[in-house]
Structure formats: structure tokens, C-alpha cells
Amino acid sequence: MKESITDKQFINSYRSAGLWFVALYMEEFLLRVDELDDDLLKNKLIEEIYDNGENTFDKEISGTRTRVNALYRIIKAGRVIEALEIAINSKRLKKEFPEAASQAKDLLDRINTGKFEVQL
């Protein structure tokens, strides 16, 4: 399932998703990765995220779709740890979304200690 992406594609992916989105949704996506492989289930997940955000972070559902697809691209490429490290080290994320940075650090710590296993 691993799909190779270039560094430029990786950067574009986490920028398209938004580091706060990467930090807040990475664990949920890893737990629900099978749903992301199924177009119908992925669309339901996109709608769920869009509706739960009450349209505050994306004006249109297409924006949420872009975020979901970008984060999924990172996961499929096996660059989860790298994305979490970038989120954790982002000064902007720490300042503007400290809870997201904290959540990313918690997940990365659990991955590194083996308490959370990334399976693809």
C-alpha cells in the first residue's frame, strides 16, 4: 500500500492539509485507514469532519476533501512520523494551536514507545 512521494509532494501535502489538521486528525485517520480506501466511506468521513467543524475551517466541503486527501497521501507514503515531527516543531502551530501540537507530540511519543502501532 505504500506509495512513494517526493519531498516536494510531501511538503505540498502537509501544507494543503494544514499542520493543525495533520496534528489533530492523524491518529483518527490511522485508526480509520480502511475507510479511506473505500470511496463511499471516505466521503462519509469527509462529510463528518466538515459537519463537525461547523464550516469554521473550510467554507466549502471541497476544502475538507483536499485536507483529507492530502493527509491520506502522507499516510500512504509512510511519512507519518516525519509529518508529526514537523507539526511538533512548528513554532506557529505551538503558538496558534497549542492543543494540536500537544496532540501530535502525544501520538508521536506513543508511536515511538510502541504503545500505538502504525499499520499500513
Secondary structure, 3 states (H helix, E strand, C coil): CCCCCCHHHHHHHHHHHCHHHHHHHHHHHHHCHHHHHCHHHHHHHHHHHHHHCCCCCCCCHHHHHHHHHHHHHHHHCCCHHHHHHHHHHCHHHHHHCHHHHHHHHHHHHHHHCCCCCCCC
